Amino acid sequence: MGSTVTGGGPAWLRLRAAGLIFSALVGAGLYTVAANTVEGDARQRFNGIARIAQSALAARLATFNDLVRGTTALFEASDDPVTRLQFHRYVAALDVPRNFPEVDLLSYAASVDDAGRDAFVARVRADRSLAPGGYPAFDILPAGRRERYEVLTFVEPARHFSRYFGADIAQNPAIAEALAQSRDTGQLSSGVPIMFDAPSPHIGLGIGRPVYRKGVPLTDAAARRAAFLGMVGVEFSVPGLAQGVLGQVGMPGLRVALYAAGSAAADQRALAIGRGDRLLFGAGPLRDASFEAVLPVDFNGSLWKARFTLPRSDLYSQFDRAFPFLALAIGVVVGLLVYAFFFTLFWSRRVAIAQRLLLDTVLDSVEAHVYMKDRERRFTYINARTAEAMGKAPQEVIGKFDRDVLPAALADAYWEQDRSVFDNGVSSAGQHQFTRLDGQVRQFWTVKVPVMEAGEVAAVIGLSTDVTELHELKAQADAASLAKSNFLSNMSHEIRTPMNSIIGMTHLALKSAATPKQRDYLEKIYHSSQHLLGIINDILDFSKIEAGKLDLEVIDFSVATLMENIAHQLGEAASCRRLALEFELAPGLPRQLRGDPLRLEQVLLNFTGNAIKFSEDGVVRIHAVALEDTEHDALVRFEVRDNGIGMTGAEVGELFKSFHQADPSTTRKYGGTGLGLVISKQLVELMGGSVGVDSAPGVGSTFWFTARLGKGVRFMRAGPAPAPREVLDQIAGAAILLVEDNVFSQQVGQELLEEASATVVVACNGKEAVDLMLRRCFDCVLMDLQMPVMDGFETTRMIRSDPRLREAVVIALTANAGRDDRARALAAGMDEFVSKPTSPNQLFEVIARCLRAHAAPAAAPLACEAAPPLFDMAALALTFGANPQKMRKYAFMFLDSAGDGLAVVGEALARADIERAADTGHRMKSAARAVGAMEFAQLCQQLEQLRIGGSVAEASLLLGRMVALRALLAEHMASELAEPASG
């Protein structure tokens, strides 16, 4: 599997070679495309330049045509024949060298027949308009007589072309043909190429236009011949024209060659340069790396071919030259990346398949059921064991909905669990029961984990492990734990019951102590009993300590009192061993702190007791100092130093372990279980501190611990604090039923409660308690849990099931101090739970709190509703803050409003309006309770309840009782609330 995933060998090399070849091909392709793009772009620019040059060439030729037309207009506009001087001045005004640099000469060829030859020659010779001497040597050339002559009469500039003066241009057949065609059509003529010598040898071309006599209709060729006077001509330099166009375009490397088409037929005028085409300008072979374009130029009906060439290098920028190579590099890189991408996809797919195969192999082998389900309740994966449990193959389940492969009820039950994961996006775990196809019931522990995609739960993965064996083991362990809890509960009850008597009797004895010495003895007994109770609690709850479930109390206490308790309990033991106990409180230590003084005392007693036990003489010093002191708390270090036997480093390392002492011989000599240090360490850690010891053999030991304690919030008085006045006031006069089977506990409880001015009735078991409650009303029931005949749990359930008793206040007062006992008591319906032994103040506070919670009339016990008090002065005082004036005022106001209300009820009953009568009763009920008229309030409530199903007769009977009761109330209130006589 490893070679399949990682790959290697020749196949790996072949794949790499294929990637290099692919990237090279991509690079070559991009290079070709880039090169073609650069060349195409250059070609387009070259074509644009060539067309610009073509347009410039055509524009210059059009300018020459306009020049010919303008010169012809000189002759046509003149009424008299144009003289040589006029022609000269006209040409000079044109400023030909500047405006028409390509033009070699402007001319006028007069048409002369043979009859007029001599007269024509004579006129020219005699013309002195420019030359003072005339032109005596003038003659028509070539010599000889002919039928007609086309004689160059005017030539400008004359200095370069004087030799053409008098030439018969018709003697050139090509010129004669072009001249005749122009004469007969009146159109411009395109002359034939002429080699000029001046100012340097070059080829020139002429453009001519006929001049006719004025006023003669030119209807046809014959009329044109008859009116023909001569031909105006413009000869220009072809090299000058080409150079001027190239200069105008401004492309240094641009070259042009001009050809005159050899074929006259329009359909045979191909743009390609042919053998019959005559070169007018430019020549030479083309450079291999040049662009070429042959474009047509119309020269007055004749086709010119302009071949433009330009080296490619002149059109390429640096970027153009580098772009193909850049594209090659990019192509190679992109090719490698693309190949790598697809190769990665391919390889990832291959690896994924291999990993999926590996995962399937692993998941099919594990002792667990694994599945994945999407939001549509569709299975997207299951392993073989899950499919086997369904009685199907995996491929028969994957892609199917859960209701298609499981019973509908089971699928819906599973989906409810899955949906909570989809909704909350949080993993869940739990145990469920699964029945296999063979009917065997198995227990599974299932963990369900959300699969997140784009921030949402896309699927749920479930993994179920068969925990049937663990479930059975847990059941056995639970049974053993229950047996242990029952044993500890019974043990707690048997030990705590006499302890309760000791603490209670000591408390009562302190009330009547006659001498200070007796009080001192009793206080020591009291504190020792409290400490012994703490030790018993720790021993009985050792399993809870190991589980880290020990709870700490948080109350105010005095550090000095804490040290005094240590001295009282261990002072005599220290004296017997000739030891002195010294207590040292650092100056900066707060004298009043907040925490669990019993646990602190327990740790200090353990450390100090060990110091006394392992010391023969000297001093045991208990020291306390504040390491940290903040506004709200302080970190206090307590130290216990002795001069005892000491310990080695190895022995110190073995301390704070359960049932262990430094040396086994120590147990035989000094006694002890070795459990105290373990409990002390756990207690210190619960108080946010740490514990340690510094010791050396023969020198002694210093046991220390730290605890983070809060700052005290109220002043603490020394000695047992009396119960708060408001608590005693709440208990005073209360009727309390004490349900207890132990005689000593009965005596302690009864005397404590009667000392608080409560009325106490004792029942020995639950059955007696229920019988008493049915005969008499009690404000509170103190219920023991373990009793003969009927225990406290069954008794409380019976009370809650009886409508007459269900509202009674029931407080568990028991020696069973376990958490399970408390949970069972509250589940049975008890209002509070107090474990014995307990301090009287704590018991009084719990009773007062429960009585306050049930003090509202609406929550009064139903068992007492049969005989509510006529007038409750305490309720009236509570409502108006014990203010006598307000109490009298509002009590009598109630009597008046009650009279009005009863009148309204009578009127409503006269109209058989039960609804209004009930509403009036509801309003009077609240006022009656506020002033303490409890019996009247009860009648109002009964009237209110007649709203549904009540009759007028029943309401009338209640009304009569309410009227009589109001009269009795008036007398009673007048007596109870009478103002004291003055003087």
ROROVO-652268 format. One record per residue (C-alpha): residue in one letter; y, z, x. Coordinates in steps of 0.05 Angstrom, whole numbers, plus 5000, padded with zeros to 4 digits. Each point is the difference from the previous one (the first is absolute). Example, Ala and Ser with C-alpha at 12.3 -4.5 7.8 and 13.67 -1.06 7.14 Angstrom:
! ROROVO-652268
a491051565246s506949875027
//
This chain:
! ROROVO-652268
m500050005000g504750155057s499349305030t501049694932v506650354991t502949945070g497349325019g499449725071g496449485043p500449244995a501950014926w506150415016l502049525057r499049404954l504450314948r505450125052a499549295027a500649734929g506350414991l503149715064i498249294979f502850124931s506550285026a500649415050l499149514943v505150354958g504850015059a498949265013g501049844927l506550394998y502249675066t498949314969v503650184936a505850305039a500449405047n499949524941t505250424965v504550005061e499049255009g501049864926d506450415000a502449635062r498049344968q504150174938r506050185043f499149365040n499649584936g506350344976i503649845065a497449284998r502549914929i506750305019a500449485057q497849464952s505550194951a505150025056l497849315023a500649724930a506850344992r502649685064l497649314977a503450114933t506450185038f499549335037n499149644933d506250364974l503849785062v498149274988r502050064927g506750305020t501449455050t498149474949a504850334951l505649875052f498949264991e498950024925a506350414988s504649555040d503549434963d501049635066p494949895053v499050625044t503149915068r497250215066l505350535005q498350294932f492650035017h501650335067r504450514967y494750144946v494650125052a504650435041a501450434939l492650114990d499750365068v493149715010p498350365066r500850684966n497749864929f494849485013p497750105072e493749594989v504049374979d500749495057l504849514965l503049774934s500749264991y502049444953a496449335003a503949454965s496149444966v502749325024d497449314983d500149445051a506149664967g504250605010r497550195069d505749725040a505350304956f496450685003v499749985076a507349825004r502150584955v496050505041r502949745066a507050054972d498950724973r504750455040s499750624955l496450405053a500249575062p507049735016g497049395033g495149874944y493049775015p500749315032a492750005025f497150174933d494449544975i493950044956l493750155039p495249695011a503649355008g498349404957r501449764931r496250284940e500549994926r502350734994y502050565045e499850764992v505150185053l501450715024t507550014992f501750755001v496250465048e501850735011p500250305051a501449365035r499750285071h492550094999f498049424957s505149445016r494449545021y497749974928f506949754978g498949304970a492350054998d496649634943i495350534977a496349524954q496949705062n495250595000p494949814947a498650724980i507450154993a501149354963e494450174951a502850704987l507149734994a497849474950q496250514958s506050474998r504749434984d495849764942t498750704971g506450375018q495850575028l500350345067s496049675054s495850355051g500649645065v494949875052p499650425064i504949775054m500050215072f506950245021d502150045073a505950464993p501650535010s492650035022p494149594979h497350194933i497649724934g504949944944l499649804928g505149704954i501750084927g503949454965r503449894934p502849334974v507449894985y501649524943r506549664978k503650404948g500049784928v493749585003p494450184952l493750185039t494849824947d494549725044a498149825071a503749334998a506450334977r499350525055r499049455053a506149634975a504350635002f497250285065l505450135053g496350405053m495950615017v502450715019g495250325049v498750685031e495650035061f497350695020s495850275057v493050194980p499350505058g506750304981l497850064928a493550355020q503450475050g505350184949v494750174948l496150425050g506250375020q501750134928v493150304987g500750455060m492650055019p499849905076g492849775004l500449524942r499049275019v500649384956a497749285007l502849474951y496049394981a501849404957a494249834954g496749365020s497749804929a505049794948a495350104941a501050674967d492650114988q498549905073r505150495026a495550565022l503350605033a495249985058i502949665061g496849315005r499749455051g505149584962d505250564999r505849915047l502350595041l507450134992f500650665037g495650485036a493249905031g494950335043p493350334986l499450614956r498550685030d493350274978a503050654976s505549694956f501149934926e501349284975a502949744936v501749284981l505249964945p503049394967v507549835005d503149474955f504749555039n503249574946g493349774973s496649985068l494850545016w500950425061k494650475025a502650635032r494750345041f501950735014t496350425051l500850725022p495850425048r496150554964s502350505051d507249914977l498150234930y495750605019s503150695006q497050545043f496950304938d497149324981r496849955068a497350714996f498149994926p493349645007f497850475055l502450594960a496149744941l494049925045a500550735022i501250234928g494249594977v495450305051v502350704983v499749884925g493349675008l497550615037l502950464947v497249594942y493349965034a500450745015f501850144927f494249604972f495550245056t502050724982l498749864926f493349695018w498250565048s502750534952r495849714945r494149995046v501450715022a501350214928i493349714979a496650365057q503750644985r498549934925l492749915018l500450605046l503750404946d494949804947t494550205047v503350685014l501950144927d493149784976s497050495050v504250614984e497650524951a505849874953h502149564942v506149575017y503949554954m506949684992k503249864932d506549644983r505150134945e496149564951r493950465007r496549465040f495250185056t502349655064y494850335044i493950454996n494850185051a492649934991r498950724979t505149964945a496949364974e493150315004a502450594958m502349504948g493349645003k503349355023a501249595063p507050055032q501649274984e498550144926v505350554999i505649745045g505249644958k497650314935f503750514957d497450714999r498349974925d495749385015v495450375048l500450724976p499350334932a506749974965a500950754994l498250125073a504549425023d505950284960a498950705028y500049725071w506249594985e503950614977q498850295069d501949345034r506249914958s503150665024v499649725071f503349354977d505550374963n501650535052g498249635065v496750645026s492950115023s495550424957a493350345010g495250354954q492850114981h496549654943q493149934972f496149355001t493549844965r495749515038l495949454967d493850445006g503450564961q501250445061v506750364998r503750015066q506650325021f505049575038w506450185037t504749404993v506349865039k504649454972v505449705044p505649514978v500649335036m507449835006e502749294999a507549864998g501450724983e495350014940v492950234990a495849364998a493150315001v496150655005i494650145050g494850514978l494950345044s494850444967t495450455039d493850314970v501250755003t494450224955e496950445053l506850295018h501350114926e493550394993l501650405063k506950144973a497050244935q495650475039a505950235042d504250114937a494450414970a499750425064s507650065000l499950224928a494850525016k504250235059s506250024956n496350414947f497650485054l507050085029s502950084930n495050554984m501150325067s507549964990h499450344933e495650565026i504650155060r506749894967t498650454940p499750655040m505749755044n504149914937s498650724981i502050255069i506649625001g501650184927m498450735008t504050035065h505949694964l499550524944a499250565051l506349785036k503750114935s498150735000a499850165074a502450715009t501450045075p502349505053k493550095037q496049814938r504549404989d498949805073y492450044991l500349614935e504549465029k495249915058i494249954951y504049504959h501649565060s493050055029s497149814933q504649404998h497849805069l492750114983l501049564940g502849465045i493950065046i495349964941n503749394975d499449665068i492650155005l498549764930d504349385008f497549815070s497349354973k507049834974i503050175068e495249535035a502049454950g507450135012k501550204928l502950685011d506650104963l505750425028e504850434961v507549935012i503950644986d505550405033f497850555048s502850475053v497549935071a501150745011t495750174939l494749535027m499850395066e499950664962n493949774962i496549845066a501850685027h497550364936q493449645001l498450015075g504050595025e494450504992a494949535032a504649915060s501050755007c492550125001r499549535061r506050335034l504249384989a507249954980l502549464952e506949745018f503849504956e505649585028l504449554957a504649545040p507450074985g500849294973l494150054952p501949984926r497850654968q498349674933l495849374997r496349594948g492649835004d493250324989p500450715027l492850154982r497549435045l504850195056e497650724994q492849765001v501049625065l503850575033l494850504977n494649575030f503649925067t502250735003g493150264978n496849595055a505050275050i498350714979k492649865000f499949715070s504850505033e498450705025d507050285009g507149785012v504649634953v499049454948r506649654991i501649564939h506049565013a503749504955v505449515022a503449404967l498849365042e504049584952d505150234949t503149504951e503850084935h493849974957d494150235043a497950305066l494249895048v497550715016r495350175058f495750624992e496650305060v494850565007r499250255072d494850485025n497450285066g492749914981i493949685032g503149295000m496249345002t498449445047g502549294990a493249784975e499850564950v506949834975g497849284988e494550244954l504550414955f502249794931k493049764983s496250254940f495750625011h501450005074q502450535048a501749935074d493650365022p493950134956s499650705028t506950124970t497149994930r494950545017k505350445032y506149884957g497249694935g503249454960t497849344970g504249525042l502849694937g506950315002l502949555054v497749374965i503350234935s506250205038k500549315033q499349644934l505250454967v505049905057e499249244997l501250034925m506550375015g502249425045g498650365066s495050045056v495850545032g498050175071v498050535050d501850175072s494950445034a497050225066p493950445012g502050735012v507349864986g500349934926s501649464948t505949754961f498149684934w505849624970f501449544941t506149664970a501849894927r505649624967l503050464948g505649914951k506250424995g499950554948v503849864936r500850724972f500450705027m493350345006r499350754991a494950405038g493550214967p496949734936a505649684958p500650194927a499249474947p506549664979r503450314939e499749364960v492549975010l499050724977d504549884940q495749404980i493650425003a502850624967g497350074930a495149425008a493150074968i494949825054l492549934991l496350155066v493149694999e496150325058d492950275008n501350435062v502150724984f504250085062s503549344989q501350214928q503250645022v504349675054g502349444955q501550444941e504050515040l504049465037l501849654935e501650634962e504450225058a503949364986s500850244927a494949504972t495050164945v492949895027v493549934962v493549935040a494049564982c493650035041n497849284988g502149364967k496850134933e503950664993a506449635020v499249474945d498650534947l506250395021m504449384999l497749824930r502150704976r506450095040c505649595031f500650025077d505649715042c495449875060v492650015018l497850175071m493149695006d494750165052l495249425013q493250325015m498150484943p493750174961v498749754929m505549465003d503649805064g507449815006f498949254999e496150004934t504850514970t506149575016r496849374972m498550384936i507250244996r502749295009s495349734947d502250504947p506549784964r501950734990l499550165075r501249355037e507350155017a498550665034v502150125073v493650065043i500650185074a493950015045l499750665039t493849965043a497050145068n497449285002a505249705048g497049315014r503749364984d494249784955d500850654960r507349864990a498749284978r494650234951a504550534971l505749524988a495249484972a497450524951g507150094973m502950595037d507550005012e500050325070f495150245054v500950655040s494750215051k498350735011p502050415036t507249834990s506550385008p502950304936n506549625008q496349345004l496150164937f506350224963e503649365020v494349554975i499750374933a507649974992r500149255015c494649854949l503450434947r506649645012a496649334992h497350214932a506250384978a502749424958p498250104926a496849314998a495050215053a498450694970p492650144995l497149784934a495850634997c506350404991e503449554948a496750384943a504550605013p506349805038p505450545008l505150054945f505750055049d499349895076m506050335033a497849745069a500449284976l506950114972a502350325065l497049445041t503749484958f506950335007g499550315068a499250724973n507249984976p500350504941q506149684968k496949315001m493250264977r503150334938k504549414985y494749465002a494650424967f504350104938m502349285003f492649814996l499150424938d505749634965s497549315021a492950184980g502550194931d503449324994g493749665025l495650344950a504749784944v499349285025v492550075000g500150264928e504249414978a495449515036l493850304967a503449964932r500249245011a493050005030d503049765066i494950275050e503049585056r506850334997a497050694993a495849885063d506249755039t503850634980g494250435023h499949645067r507550145011m499350744981k493950095046s503949895064a505650474980a495050544979r496449985067a506650035038v501950664966g492950305003a498249924926m492949795019e496550134934f505549624963a499349435051q492549974986l501349914925c505049465017q494849645041q494950044943l505349704954e501249455049q492649845003l499849884924r503649345014i493249655002g495450164941g503750614977s501550174927v506150284964a495950614979e498250175072a507349915022s502550444942l495250555021l502649965072l507250014975g498850654962r497150335063m505849745043v505250294951a496750685001l499249985076r507449825009a502050634961l495350425043l503049685063a507050164977e498350744995h496350015066m505649645038a505350454970s496150605026e498349735069l506849675014a504550554972e506150135043p500050695033a504750514970s506450115040g501850685030
//
